[in-house]
Amino acid sequence: MAVDAPFVKFMAPQAHWDTSPRPETAPTERGSAPRPFARQPSMTSLMTSTWAADTTAILIHPITSRPTHAIPSDSASKMNSIGSVWKPDATGQSPKQVPYIPHLKLNDGNEVPMLAYGLGTANFKKGGGSYDEKIVEITTAAIKAGYFHLDGAAVYGNEEELGAAIKAAGVPREKLYVTTKLAGTKKEPIQQAFETSLRKLGLDYVDLYLIHAPFFADADADLQAAWAELEAIHASGRARSIGVSNFLQPHLEAVLKTAKVTPALNQIEFHPYLQHGDLLAFHRRHAIAVSCYGPLTPITRDVQGPVPAIWTRLAGKYGVSESEIGIRWCIDQGLVALTTSSKEDRLQTYMTRVPGFKLTPKEVEEITEAGKAVHYRAFWNKYFEDDDRR
C-alpha cells in the first residue's frame, strides 16, 4: 500500500498484567460516586468496523483487517474488552492481559503508538536540577505498564533519567518508541544538541526527533536551515522520523518550501478549548500527523467551560474516568495523545481502559463543538495574544 496518509492498526506491547478478577465498580475522578463498568463490545466488532465514520476528517484510514500479530483461534471466549486479549506469558504459564494500543502510520512509513507517556509537566526539571531518582522510578513503572511511546525533550532536563528508566525497565529497544526534542527557544548548534541528547539517553538512535518550538527563528530562512539539519540527522539513521512541535501554519509553510523530507509529525497543545482553527485541515492536506499535549486541560486547569460536564456524562456511560474520555477524544480523531502522571496506579488504569472503548463520531463532535465556546491556552502564552486561536 502506498503511504499517502497516516493510518491506524493495532499492536500488542509485551507488557504483562495482573489477571485478578475485575472490580464491580470503576474508580472515578473529581469526587464523584463509583460507577459500574460498562459492558464493552467484542474486539472482533472493532477490528471489522470503520475506526471513524468520517475518514476525510481525520488522519487515519479505517481498519479493515486484524492486526499483524496472530490471535489464537480459541481466544474469542477469553476476550474481555475491546483492545485486550488473554494470552500465555513467555513461559507458557498463566494467561496475562495484553492491551492493544492503536498505532498511527506516519508519512515516512514508520508507526507511532497513539498513547504516549510524556516526561514534561509532572516530571519537568526547571533549570535542569539534580538527578532525580523518582523520575526514573515512575518512568520505569510506566514502561513496565505498557507505555512504550516515551516523549522526552532536552528542555525537560530529564533525558538522563529517561535513559536510566529505559535501561532499568528491560524492554527491548526495538519495542520502544522514543521521542526527544531540540530546544527551539534559541539558536544553537543542532548536531551538537542532538548528540548530547543521544548521550544522555544512552541510545544509538531515537524514533522521532522534533524541533520543540519555532520561536528561535527571526525569519523563514532560520526555520529552513534548522530543518535541513534535521534532514541530515534523519539521513544518518540516528532519527528514524523527524518533525516539529508548536508549529503553526506559517511555520510549516516556511519549512515545506525547501524541505526534502516532509515533517512526519507536529506536536501541539490540543484540547477542546484549543483546537487551532483550520490547522488540522492543513496537516491532513500534507499528511503530517498530530500529537496532542495538554489534552486534559479542561479538567486539570482552572478554566470554566462546558466540556467537563460532557466528559462526566460519557464517563458514566463507558464506566471510565473523565481523563480517559479526554484521551479518547484525541485518539478517535486520529491524533496521538500524550499523558503524564506521577501516580503509577493512574498510569496502569489508563493503559488498561483507554484501549477498551471508543467514542462515537457524534460524541467526538459534541465535545468538539462544546469546546469552541471557550478559548484557553495553557502553555507558551508569552508568544501569543490572549485571543490568538491559531
C-alpha positions in Angstrom: 0.0 0.0 0.0 1.3 3.4 -0.9 1.6 5.7 2.1 -0.5 8.8 1.2 -1.8 9.5 4.7 -1.3 8.0 8.1 -3.5 5.1 9.1 -4.1 3.1 12.3 -3.5 -0.6 13.1 -3.3 -2.4 16.4 -0.2 -3.6 18.0 0.3 -5.6 21.3 3.1 -4.4 23.5 4.5 -7.3 25.5 3.5 -5.9 28.9 2.1 -8.3 31.5 -0.9 -7.6 33.6 -2.4 -8.8 36.8 -5.3 -11.3 36.0 -7.2 -10.9 39.2 -11.0 -10.5 38.8 -12.1 -7.1 37.6 -13.8 -5.0 40.3 -17.5 -4.3 40.0 -17.1 -0.6 40.1 -14.8 1.9 38.4 -12.9 4.5 40.3 -14.0 8.0 39.4 -12.4 11.4 39.4 -13.3 14.7 41.0 -15.1 13.2 44.0 -18.0 11.5 42.1 -19.5 8.2 43.2 -18.3 4.9 41.9 -19.8 3.8 38.6 -20.4 0.3 37.3 -18.2 -0.8 34.4 -19.9 -0.6 31.1 -20.3 -3.7 29.1 -18.0 -3.4 26.0 -18.4 -4.8 22.5 -16.0 -7.5 21.3 -12.7 -6.9 19.7 -13.9 -8.5 16.6 -16.6 -5.8 16.1 -13.9 -3.1 16.4 -11.5 -4.8 14.1 -14.0 -5.2 11.3 -15.7 -1.8 11.6 -14.6 1.6 10.4 -12.5 3.3 13.0 -14.2 6.6 12.4 -17.3 7.4 10.3 -15.8 10.4 8.5 -12.3 9.4 7.3 -12.0 12.7 5.5 -11.9 14.5 8.8 -9.1 12.5 10.4 -5.6 11.4 9.7 -6.3 7.6 9.6 -7.6 5.0 7.3 -10.4 2.7 8.5 -9.4 -0.6 10.0 -10.4 -3.4 7.7 -8.4 -6.3 8.9 -6.9 -7.8 12.1 -3.6 -6.8 13.5 -0.4 -8.3 12.1 0.3 -10.4 15.1 -1.6 -13.7 15.4 -4.6 -14.1 17.8 -5.1 -17.7 19.0 -8.1 -19.3 17.4 -9.6 -20.1 20.8 -9.2 -16.5 22.1 -12.6 -15.3 21.3 -14.1 -16.6 24.5 -11.2 -15.1 26.5 -11.6 -11.5 25.3 -12.9 -9.3 28.0 -12.9 -5.9 26.3 -12.0 -4.1 23.1 -8.3 -3.9 22.8 -7.3 -6.7 25.1 -6.8 -10.5 24.7 -5.8 -13.2 27.1 -2.6 -15.0 26.1 0.1 -17.0 27.9 3.2 -15.2 29.1 6.7 -16.0 27.8 7.0 -19.2 29.9 3.7 -20.5 28.6 2.2 -20.4 32.1 -0.8 -18.4 33.4 -2.6 -16.1 30.9 -1.8 -12.4 31.0 -3.9 -9.4 29.8 -2.1 -7.6 27.0 -3.5 -4.2 25.9 -3.7 -3.2 22.2 -2.7 0.4 21.7 -3.5 1.7 18.2 -0.6 2.7 16.1 -0.5 5.6 13.6 1.4 5.1 10.3 3.4 8.3 9.5 4.1 9.7 6.1 7.5 8.1 6.1 6.1 4.6 6.7 7.1 4.4 10.4 4.5 3.8 13.1 3.9 5.6 16.3 1.8 4.4 19.3 -1.1 6.7 19.8 -0.8 6.8 23.6 2.4 8.2 25.0 4.0 8.8 28.4 5.3 12.4 28.5 8.4 13.4 30.5 7.2 17.0 30.7 4.8 18.7 33.1 4.8 16.3 36.1 8.5 15.3 35.5 9.8 18.7 34.3 13.1 19.8 35.9 13.2 23.6 35.7 16.7 24.7 35.1 17.9 21.1 34.9 18.3 20.4 38.6 20.0 17.4 40.1 19.5 13.8 39.1 16.0 12.7 40.2 15.6 9.0 41.0 11.9 9.5 41.4 11.6 10.3 37.7 13.5 7.2 36.9 11.2 5.1 39.1 7.9 6.4 37.7 9.1 6.3 34.1 10.3 2.7 34.7 6.9 1.9 36.1 5.2 3.5 33.0 7.3 1.4 30.6 6.5 -1.8 32.5 2.9 -0.8 32.5 3.0 -0.8 28.7 3.8 2.8 27.8 6.3 2.0 25.0 6.0 5.5 23.5 8.1 7.8 25.6 8.1 11.5 24.9 11.1 13.5 26.1 12.9 16.7 25.4 16.1 18.5 26.1 14.3 21.4 27.8 12.6 18.9 30.3 16.0 18.5 31.9 15.5 14.7 32.4 16.9 12.9 29.4 19.4 11.1 31.7 16.5 9.9 33.9 14.6 8.7 30.8 17.7 6.8 29.6 18.1 5.2 33.0 14.4 4.2 33.1 14.7 2.6 29.6 17.7 0.6 30.8 16.0 -0.4 34.1 12.7 -1.5 32.5 14.5 -4.1 30.5 12.2 -3.8 27.5 14.0 -4.5 24.2 14.9 -1.2 22.4 13.1 -2.2 19.2 9.8 -2.4 21.1 10.1 1.2 22.4 9.3 4.4 20.6 11.5 7.2 21.9 11.0 10.9 21.1 13.2 13.8 22.1 13.4 17.4 21.0 15.7 20.2 20.1 15.0 23.1 22.4 13.8 25.5 19.8 13.8 28.6 22.0 17.2 29.9 21.0 19.7 29.3 18.2 22.1 26.5 19.0 24.4 24.0 17.1 21.8 21.4 16.2 24.1 18.4 15.5 25.8 19.0 18.9 22.5 19.3 20.7 21.3 16.0 19.1 24.5 14.2 20.0 24.1 15.4 23.6 20.6 14.1 23.8 21.7 10.7 22.5 24.5 10.6 25.1 22.2 11.5 27.9 19.6 8.9 26.8 22.3 6.2 26.3 20.8 5.4 22.9 22.2 5.0 19.4 19.1 6.4 17.8 15.7 7.9 18.5 12.5 7.1 16.8 11.4 10.7 16.5 13.4 14.0 16.8 11.4 17.2 16.9 12.2 20.9 16.8 10.5 21.8 20.1 9.4 25.3 19.0 9.8 27.7 16.2 10.3 30.7 18.4 14.1 30.9 17.9 13.6 31.9 14.3 13.8 35.5 13.2 12.9 34.7 9.6 11.7 31.8 7.4 15.4 31.1 6.5 16.1 30.2 10.1 13.4 27.5 10.2 14.5 26.2 6.8 18.2 25.9 7.9 17.2 24.1 11.1 15.0 21.7 9.2 17.9 20.9 6.8 20.0 20.0 9.8 17.2 17.6 11.0 17.1 16.1 7.5 20.8 15.4 7.8 20.3 13.6 11.1 17.5 11.6 9.6 19.7 10.6 6.6 22.3 9.4 9.1 19.8 6.9 10.5 20.0 8.3 14.0 16.5 9.6 13.9 14.0 7.3 12.3 11.5 10.1 11.8 11.7 13.9 12.1 9.2 16.5 12.9 8.3 19.7 14.7 6.4 20.9 17.7 4.3 24.0 18.4 4.5 25.0 14.7 1.6 26.9 13.3 0.6 27.0 9.6 3.0 29.9 8.7 6.0 28.0 10.3 5.0 24.8 8.4 4.6 26.6 5.1 8.1 28.0 5.5 9.6 24.6 6.1 7.7 22.9 3.3 9.1 25.5 0.8 12.5 23.9 0.9 12.0 20.6 2.7 13.3 17.4 1.1 11.6 15.4 3.8 8.1 16.4 4.9 7.8 16.6 8.7 6.3 13.4 9.9 4.5 14.9 12.9 3.7 18.2 14.7 3.2 18.0 18.5 1.0 20.8 19.7 -1.1 21.8 22.6 -4.5 20.4 21.7 -7.7 20.0 23.7 -11.3 21.1 23.3 -10.5 24.7 24.4 -7.6 25.0 21.9 -8.5 23.4 18.5 -6.3 25.7 16.4 -8.9 26.6 13.8 -8.0 25.2 10.4 -4.6 23.8 11.4 -5.7 20.2 11.5 -7.0 20.5 8.0 -3.6 21.8 6.9 -2.0 18.8 8.4 -4.3 16.5 6.6 -3.5 18.1 3.3 0.2 17.5 3.8 -0.1 14.1 5.5 1.5 15.4 8.7 0.4 13.6 11.8 -0.5 15.5 15.0 0.2 14.6 18.6 -1.6 16.4 21.5 -0.1 17.6 24.7 -2.3 19.0 27.4 -5.3 17.0 26.3 -6.9 17.1 29.8 -6.6 20.9 30.2 -10.4 21.3 30.7 -10.2 19.4 34.0 -6.6 20.0 35.1 -6.6 23.8 34.8 -8.9 26.3 36.5 -10.9 27.2 33.4 -14.7 27.4 33.3 -16.4 25.8 30.4 -19.0 23.2 29.2 -16.7 20.3 28.4 -16.2 18.7 31.9 -19.9 18.0 32.2 -19.9 16.2 28.9 -16.9 14.2 29.9 -18.6 13.2 33.2 -21.7 12.0 31.4 -19.7 10.0 28.9 -17.5 8.6 31.7 -20.7 7.3 33.3 -21.8 5.7 30.1 -18.5 3.9 29.4 -17.5 3.2 33.0 -14.3 5.1 32.8 -12.9 8.4 34.1 -13.2 11.9 32.7 -9.5 11.8 31.8 -9.9 8.7 29.7 -12.7 10.3 27.8 -10.4 13.3 27.1 -7.7 11.0 25.8 -10.1 9.1 23.6 -11.4 12.3 22.1 -7.9 12.8 20.7 -7.3 9.2 19.6 -10.7 8.9 18.0 -9.8 11.9 15.8 -6.6 10.1 14.6 -4.4 12.1 16.9 -1.6 10.8 19.2 -2.4 11.6 22.9 0.3 12.4 25.5 -0.3 11.8 29.2 1.9 12.3 32.2 1.4 11.4 35.8 3.4 10.7 38.9 0.8 8.2 40.0 1.6 4.6 39.0 -2.0 3.4 39.6 -3.4 6.1 37.3 -0.9 5.1 34.5 -1.9 1.5 34.8 -5.6 2.4 34.7 -5.2 4.5 31.5 -3.3 1.7 29.8 -6.0 -0.9 30.5 -9.1 1.3 29.9 -8.2 3.6 27.1 -7.9 0.8 24.5 -11.1 -0.7 25.9 -13.7 1.6 24.3 -14.1 4.3 21.7 -16.3 7.4 21.4 -18.9 7.5 18.7 -18.4 10.2 15.9 -21.4 12.0 17.4 -19.8 12.1 20.8 -16.5 13.3 19.4 -18.4 16.1 17.6 -20.4 17.0 20.7 -17.1 17.6 22.6 -15.6 19.5 19.7 -18.5 21.9 19.3 -18.8 22.5 23.1 -15.1 23.3 23.3 -15.3 26.0 20.8 -17.3 28.1 23.3 -14.1 28.7 25.3 -10.6 29.7 24.3 -7.8 28.7 26.7 -4.1 28.2 26.1 -2.1 26.6 28.9 1.4 26.7 27.5 3.8 29.2 25.7 1.4 32.0 26.4 4.1 34.7 26.1 4.3 34.0 22.4 0.6 34.6 21.7 -2.0 37.3 22.1 -4.8 36.4 24.5 -7.4 35.6 21.8 -5.0 34.1 19.3 -6.7 30.8 18.4 -4.3 29.6 15.7 
